[in-house]
Amino acid sequence: MKAIDNFYFEQEEPVKSCLLALKDIILKYNSEFEPRWYYRLPCFMYKNQIFCYLWVNKKTQLPYIAIGKGIKINHPDLIQGKRTFTKLMIIDPIKDIPVQKIHKIFDLAIDLYQ
């Protein structure tokens, strides 16, 4: 099994199912997105740049989508913290995934790659 597959399947439920669903949502958003294991992260590349990646917060155990170039996006559901490149969208794995919000944020982000 590849490292990128291990990332998903080593997670505990409900985080595992949430991450797999997020992966599917991200790949369906744009057919040009390429999943890649990059910097030991499950990344989604667009035009050979990191568009976003998935990760799990070590303290809260909540999965999140880190938006590449997110620092340039103003959206109330994105958290910057001390990051200088990305912003995060925290996903609660026991609630419905906010697909419309994800798409809206991706719509804002994709413009930064043109």
ZAPA-917735 format. One record per residue: chain; x, y, z of N, C-alpha, C, O in turn. Coordinates in steps of 0.02 Angstrom, whole numbers, plus 50000, padded with zeros to 5 digits. Each point is the difference from the previous one (the first is absolute). Layout:
% ZAPA-917735
+---+-------+-------+-------+-------+-------+-------+-------+-------+-------+-------+-------+-------+
: c :   npx :   npy :   npz :  capx :  capy :  capz :   cpx :   cpy :   cpz :   opx :   opy :   opz :
+---+-------+-------+-------+-------+-------+-------+-------+-------+-------+-------+-------+-------+
: A :     X :     Y :     Z :     X :     Y :     Z :     X :     Y :     Z :     X :     Y :     Z :
...
+---+-------+-------+-------+-------+-------+-------+-------+-------+-------+-------+-------+-------+
This chain:
% ZAPA-917735
+---+-------+-------+-------+-------+-------+-------+-------+-------+-------+-------+-------+-------+
: c :   npx :   npy :   npz :  capx :  capy :  capz :   cpx :   cpy :   cpz :   opx :   opy :   opz :
+---+-------+-------+-------+-------+-------+-------+-------+-------+-------+-------+-------+-------+
: A : 50042 : 49941 : 50000 : 49958 : 50059 : 50000 : 50045 : 50062 : 50000 : 50051 : 50001 : 50033 :
: A : 49929 : 50050 : 49930 : 50039 : 50061 : 49995 : 49991 : 50042 : 50064 : 49952 : 49992 : 50037 :
: A : 50096 : 50053 : 49975 : 49998 : 50043 : 50059 : 49937 : 50042 : 50002 : 49970 : 50010 : 50053 :
: A : 50008 : 50014 : 49889 : 49940 : 50042 : 49998 : 49938 : 49959 : 50020 : 49956 : 50025 : 50035 :
: A : 50041 : 49912 : 49944 : 49944 : 49957 : 50020 : 50004 : 49983 : 50074 : 49949 : 49998 : 50034 :
: A : 50111 : 49991 : 49991 : 50009 : 49986 : 50071 : 49974 : 50056 : 50044 : 49970 : 49988 : 50052 :
: A : 50041 : 50074 : 49925 : 49976 : 50057 : 50039 : 49926 : 49994 : 50016 : 49979 : 50008 : 50057 :
: A : 49982 : 49977 : 49892 : 49927 : 49995 : 50008 : 49981 : 49939 : 50042 : 49960 : 50005 : 50047 :
: A : 50068 : 49938 : 49937 : 49978 : 49938 : 50031 : 50028 : 49988 : 50070 : 49976 : 49955 : 50035 :
: A : 50072 : 50084 : 49986 : 50026 : 49995 : 50069 : 49959 : 50042 : 50049 : 50010 : 49994 : 50061 :
: A : 49945 : 50047 : 49914 : 49960 : 50043 : 50044 : 49945 : 49959 : 50034 : 49977 : 49949 : 49974 :
: A : 50002 : 50075 : 50085 : 49945 : 49969 : 50035 : 49934 : 50030 : 49974 : 49999 : 50056 : 49975 :
: A : 49948 : 49905 : 50032 : 49934 : 50026 : 49982 : 49977 : 50048 : 50055 : 50018 : 49990 : 50058 :
: A : 49945 : 50062 : 49927 : 49970 : 50019 : 49935 : 50046 : 50043 : 49957 : 49980 : 50019 : 49945 :
: A : 50081 : 49995 : 50078 : 50046 : 50042 : 49962 : 50018 : 49968 : 49933 : 50004 : 50034 : 49949 :
: A : 50007 : 49901 : 50052 : 50018 : 49964 : 49938 : 49947 : 50010 : 49946 : 50017 : 50019 : 49943 :
: A : 49921 : 49970 : 50073 : 49946 : 50008 : 49951 : 49994 : 50072 : 49977 : 49987 : 50014 : 49941 :
: A : 50022 : 50033 : 50105 : 49996 : 50070 : 49984 : 50055 : 50019 : 49950 : 49987 : 50034 : 49951 :
: A : 50075 : 49944 : 50062 : 50056 : 50016 : 49955 : 49990 : 49969 : 49931 : 50015 : 50031 : 49949 :
: A : 49960 : 49908 : 50049 : 49988 : 49968 : 49935 : 49945 : 50037 : 49962 : 50004 : 50006 : 49939 :
: A : 49945 : 50018 : 50096 : 49948 : 50039 : 49968 : 50027 : 50066 : 49975 : 49983 : 50022 : 49945 :
: A : 50059 : 50010 : 50095 : 50031 : 50063 : 49979 : 50044 : 49990 : 49938 : 49999 : 50042 : 49955 :
: A : 50038 : 49904 : 50044 : 50041 : 49984 : 49942 : 49957 : 49996 : 49938 : 50017 : 50028 : 49947 :
: A : 49927 : 49938 : 50058 : 49954 : 49992 : 49944 : 49971 : 50068 : 49979 : 49995 : 50014 : 49940 :
: A : 49985 : 50027 : 50108 : 49972 : 50067 : 49986 : 50051 : 50042 : 49963 : 49984 : 50033 : 49951 :
: A : 50078 : 49966 : 50073 : 50053 : 50040 : 49969 : 50014 : 49977 : 49929 : 50005 : 50042 : 49955 :
: A : 50001 : 49893 : 50034 : 50015 : 49975 : 49933 : 49943 : 50012 : 49951 : 50011 : 50011 : 49940 :
: A : 49927 : 49988 : 50085 : 49943 : 50013 : 49956 : 49992 : 50075 : 49984 : 49968 : 50018 : 49951 :
: A : 50060 : 50025 : 50091 : 49995 : 50072 : 49989 : 50033 : 50020 : 49934 : 49974 : 50041 : 49963 :
: A : 50085 : 49929 : 50023 : 50036 : 50019 : 49940 : 50039 : 49938 : 49974 : 50040 : 49971 : 50036 :
: A : 49946 : 50012 : 49902 : 50032 : 49941 : 49971 : 50075 : 50008 : 49991 : 50036 : 49951 : 49988 :
: A : 49989 : 50111 : 50016 : 50072 : 50012 : 49994 : 50038 : 49992 : 50065 : 50061 : 50003 : 50001 :
: A : 49904 : 49988 : 50054 : 50034 : 49989 : 50065 : 50033 : 49932 : 49999 : 49972 : 49950 : 49978 :
: A : 50090 : 50049 : 50046 : 50038 : 49938 : 50003 : 50018 : 49984 : 50072 : 50036 : 50039 : 50032 :
: A : 49941 : 49905 : 49994 : 50020 : 49982 : 50068 : 50073 : 49978 : 50000 : 50021 : 49962 : 49957 :
: A : 50016 : 50062 : 50093 : 50071 : 49983 : 50003 : 50023 : 50001 : 50073 : 49979 : 50043 : 50038 :
: A : 50064 : 49911 : 49979 : 50032 : 50000 : 50066 : 50059 : 50048 : 49994 : 50049 : 49984 : 49966 :
: A : 49947 : 50073 : 50067 : 50049 : 50053 : 49991 : 50015 : 50030 : 50069 : 49954 : 50018 : 50036 :
: A : 50109 : 49988 : 49981 : 50020 : 50023 : 50067 : 49967 : 49958 : 50055 : 49983 : 50026 : 50053 :
: A : 50009 : 49909 : 49935 : 49968 : 49953 : 50047 : 49928 : 50021 : 50017 : 49976 : 49990 : 50056 :
: A : 49991 : 50040 : 49894 : 49930 : 50022 : 50007 : 49960 : 49975 : 49940 : 50027 : 49995 : 49945 :
: A : 49909 : 49989 : 50065 : 49957 : 49984 : 49943 : 49977 : 50066 : 49967 : 49952 : 50031 : 50022 :
: A : 50083 : 49987 : 49925 : 49988 : 50064 : 49966 : 49958 : 49990 : 49937 : 49995 : 49945 : 49972 :
: A : 49976 : 50110 : 50007 : 49964 : 50002 : 49936 : 50031 : 50056 : 49961 : 49995 : 50059 : 50017 :
: A : 50038 : 49922 : 49928 : 50038 : 50047 : 49960 : 49957 : 50027 : 49943 : 49957 : 49965 : 49973 :
: A : 50054 : 50098 : 50012 : 49967 : 50032 : 49943 : 50053 : 50042 : 49965 : 50030 : 50044 : 50030 :
: A : 49980 : 49942 : 49906 : 50052 : 50035 : 49961 : 50068 : 49995 : 50035 : 50037 : 50049 : 50004 :
: A : 49978 : 49890 : 50021 : 50064 : 49985 : 50033 : 50013 : 50040 : 50063 : 50057 : 50009 : 50021 :
: A : 49890 : 50016 : 50010 : 50005 : 50036 : 50063 : 49951 : 49968 : 50050 : 49950 : 49970 : 49980 :
: A : 50065 : 50037 : 50084 : 49955 : 49974 : 50051 : 49937 : 50043 : 50001 : 50003 : 50060 : 50014 :
: A : 49941 : 49908 : 49971 : 49936 : 50036 : 50005 : 49974 : 49993 : 50072 : 49978 : 50049 : 50030 :
: A : 50023 : 49890 : 49997 : 49980 : 49988 : 50068 : 50029 : 49934 : 50024 : 50026 : 49960 : 49961 :
: A : 49969 : 50029 : 50104 : 50018 : 49935 : 50027 : 49955 : 49985 : 50060 : 49969 : 50045 : 50028 :
: A : 50029 : 49892 : 49990 : 49960 : 49977 : 50056 : 50046 : 49982 : 50058 : 50055 : 49974 : 49990 :
: A : 49921 : 50039 : 50071 : 50038 : 49981 : 50059 : 49953 : 49995 : 50058 : 49941 : 50019 : 49996 :
: A : 50084 : 49955 : 50060 : 49961 : 49993 : 50062 : 50037 : 50037 : 50055 : 50059 : 49988 : 50012 :
: A : 49906 : 50057 : 50023 : 50029 : 50036 : 50055 : 50017 : 49952 : 50056 : 49958 : 49961 : 50023 :
: A : 50104 : 50041 : 50000 : 50024 : 49953 : 50050 : 49963 : 50008 : 50067 : 49987 : 49950 : 50034 :
: A : 49997 : 50111 : 49985 : 49967 : 50013 : 50064 : 49926 : 49984 : 49999 : 49974 : 49965 : 50044 :
: A : 49991 : 50061 : 49906 : 49927 : 49992 : 49998 : 49977 : 49937 : 49964 : 49943 : 49979 : 50008 :
: A : 50102 : 49991 : 49952 : 49984 : 49942 : 49959 : 49947 : 50016 : 49947 : 49966 : 49955 : 49975 :
: A : 50027 : 50109 : 50007 : 49954 : 50020 : 49947 : 50038 : 50006 : 49934 : 50053 : 50030 : 49997 :
: A : 49919 : 49942 : 49950 : 50032 : 50008 : 49934 : 49990 : 50070 : 49974 : 49954 : 50036 : 50020 :
: A : 50090 : 49983 : 49935 : 49993 : 50066 : 49969 : 50026 : 49999 : 49929 : 50040 : 49957 : 49980 :
: A : 49936 : 50091 : 49982 : 50026 : 50013 : 49933 : 50044 : 50063 : 50006 : 49976 : 50052 : 50022 :
: A : 50087 : 49942 : 49959 : 50044 : 50058 : 49998 : 50001 : 50026 : 49928 : 50015 : 49963 : 49954 :
: A : 49967 : 50099 : 50039 : 49995 : 50030 : 49933 : 50066 : 50035 : 49983 : 50019 : 50049 : 50032 :
: A : 50015 : 49926 : 49916 : 50060 : 50034 : 49976 : 49980 : 50069 : 49974 : 49946 : 50008 : 49971 :
: A : 50096 : 50040 : 50039 : 49986 : 50070 : 49983 : 49941 : 50026 : 50040 : 49973 : 50053 : 49984 :
: A : 50006 : 49911 : 50067 : 49943 : 50019 : 50040 : 50008 : 50066 : 50035 : 49951 : 50033 : 50017 :
: A : 50111 : 49987 : 49994 : 50014 : 50064 : 50033 : 49970 : 50058 : 49961 : 49987 : 50054 : 50028 :
: A : 50002 : 49936 : 49907 : 49972 : 50052 : 49958 : 49924 : 49998 : 49995 : 49970 : 50040 : 49964 :
: A : 49999 : 49914 : 50073 : 49927 : 49991 : 49997 : 49968 : 50025 : 50064 : 50023 : 49984 : 50055 :
: A : 49925 : 50055 : 49937 : 49963 : 50025 : 50057 : 49934 : 49962 : 50003 : 49955 : 50012 : 49959 :
: A : 50039 : 49943 : 50089 : 49939 : 49961 : 50008 : 49993 : 49984 : 50074 : 50048 : 49980 : 50032 :
: A : 49892 : 50029 : 49997 : 49991 : 49990 : 50072 : 50013 : 49929 : 50024 : 50011 : 49990 : 50060 :
: A : 49987 : 49960 : 49897 : 50012 : 49931 : 50021 : 50073 : 49979 : 49995 : 50016 : 49942 : 50014 :
: A : 50027 : 50104 : 49967 : 50071 : 49984 : 49996 : 50037 : 50030 : 50059 : 49988 : 50057 : 50020 :
: A : 50058 : 49903 : 50008 : 50039 : 50020 : 50058 : 50073 : 50007 : 49980 : 50028 : 49954 : 49969 :
: A : 50002 : 50102 : 50047 : 50070 : 50011 : 49982 : 50047 : 49977 : 50055 : 50050 : 49966 : 49986 :
: A : 49937 : 50051 : 50076 : 50046 : 49984 : 50054 : 50067 : 50033 : 49987 : 50003 : 50058 : 49981 :
: A : 50051 : 49905 : 50029 : 50068 : 50027 : 49990 : 50028 : 49982 : 49931 : 50059 : 50008 : 49988 :
: A : 49898 : 49968 : 49968 : 50023 : 49978 : 49934 : 50012 : 50060 : 49954 : 49966 : 50051 : 50005 :
: A : 50084 : 49942 : 49951 : 50016 : 50055 : 49954 : 49982 : 49983 : 49928 : 50008 : 50042 : 49956 :
: A : 49969 : 49897 : 50032 : 49985 : 49979 : 49931 : 49929 : 49974 : 49994 : 49965 : 50017 : 49952 :
: A : 50014 : 49942 : 50095 : 49935 : 49968 : 49995 : 49951 : 50025 : 50053 : 50019 : 50032 : 50050 :
: A : 49918 : 49954 : 49937 : 49948 : 50008 : 50050 : 49963 : 49934 : 50003 : 49999 : 49961 : 49952 :
: A : 49971 : 50026 : 50105 : 49968 : 49935 : 50012 : 49924 : 50006 : 50003 : 49972 : 50049 : 50024 :
: A : 49996 : 49899 : 49952 : 49928 : 49991 : 50010 : 49992 : 49936 : 50040 : 50012 : 49945 : 49975 :
: A : 49968 : 50063 : 50088 : 49991 : 49943 : 50045 : 49935 : 49965 : 49982 : 49949 : 50032 : 49987 :
: A : 50052 : 49902 : 50012 : 49942 : 49960 : 49983 : 49983 : 49955 : 50060 : 50042 : 49964 : 50026 :
: A : 49896 : 50039 : 49996 : 49977 : 49957 : 50055 : 49979 : 49933 : 49969 : 49952 : 49998 : 49962 :
: A : 50083 : 49948 : 50055 : 49986 : 49936 : 49968 : 49934 : 49968 : 50019 : 49979 : 49951 : 49969 :
: A : 49987 : 50075 : 50082 : 49936 : 49970 : 50020 : 49941 : 50040 : 49974 : 49942 : 49984 : 50014 :
: A : 50073 : 50070 : 49948 : 49947 : 50040 : 49969 : 50004 : 49992 : 49924 : 50049 : 49973 : 49973 :
: A : 49899 : 50050 : 49993 : 50001 : 49999 : 49927 : 50056 : 50046 : 49975 : 50012 : 50053 : 50028 :
: A : 50023 : 49924 : 49921 : 50054 : 50040 : 49971 : 49969 : 50058 : 49962 : 49955 : 49990 : 49959 :
: A : 50068 : 50072 : 50054 : 49971 : 50058 : 49967 : 50027 : 50009 : 49928 : 50042 : 50043 : 49987 :
: A : 49933 : 49916 : 49969 : 50026 : 49998 : 49931 : 49993 : 50068 : 49966 : 50046 : 50021 : 49965 :
: A : 49898 : 50012 : 50044 : 49990 : 50065 : 49967 : 50052 : 50051 : 50024 : 50026 : 50039 : 49960 :
: A : 49989 : 49962 : 50105 : 50051 : 50045 : 50026 : 50069 : 49983 : 49971 : 50038 : 50045 : 49982 :
: A : 49977 : 49891 : 50015 : 50064 : 49979 : 49971 : 50005 : 50023 : 49928 : 50051 : 50027 : 49979 :
: A : 49896 : 49964 : 49983 : 50000 : 50022 : 49930 : 50008 : 50075 : 49995 : 50036 : 50025 : 49956 :
: A : 49931 : 50012 : 50087 : 50005 : 50074 : 49999 : 50073 : 50022 : 50014 : 50026 : 50044 : 49966 :
: A : 50006 : 49925 : 50084 : 50069 : 50015 : 50015 : 50045 : 49980 : 49943 : 50046 : 50037 : 49982 :
: A : 49942 : 49905 : 49988 : 50040 : 49978 : 49942 : 49991 : 50047 : 49941 : 50047 : 50014 : 49964 :
: A : 49892 : 50012 : 50027 : 49988 : 50048 : 49946 : 50044 : 50062 : 50010 : 50028 : 50026 : 49952 :
: A : 49978 : 49997 : 50110 : 50043 : 50057 : 50014 : 50074 : 49983 : 49990 : 50038 : 50040 : 49974 :
: A : 49981 : 49900 : 50046 : 50070 : 49979 : 49996 : 50022 : 49987 : 49928 : 50056 : 50018 : 49982 :
: A : 49902 : 49953 : 49979 : 50020 : 49981 : 49932 : 50018 : 50061 : 49958 : 50043 : 49996 : 49956 :
: A : 49925 : 50060 : 50058 : 50016 : 50062 : 49964 : 50072 : 50021 : 50011 : 50029 : 50035 : 49958 :
: A : 50000 : 49946 : 50098 : 50069 : 50020 : 50016 : 50052 : 49961 : 49959 : 50059 : 50016 : 50001 :
: A : 49919 : 49933 : 49963 : 50046 : 49959 : 49960 : 49996 : 50017 : 49926 : 50033 : 49967 : 49959 :
: A : 49928 : 50082 : 50023 : 49992 : 50019 : 49929 : 50057 : 50045 : 49978 : 50002 : 50020 : 49942 :
+---+-------+-------+-------+-------+-------+-------+-------+-------+-------+-------+-------+-------+
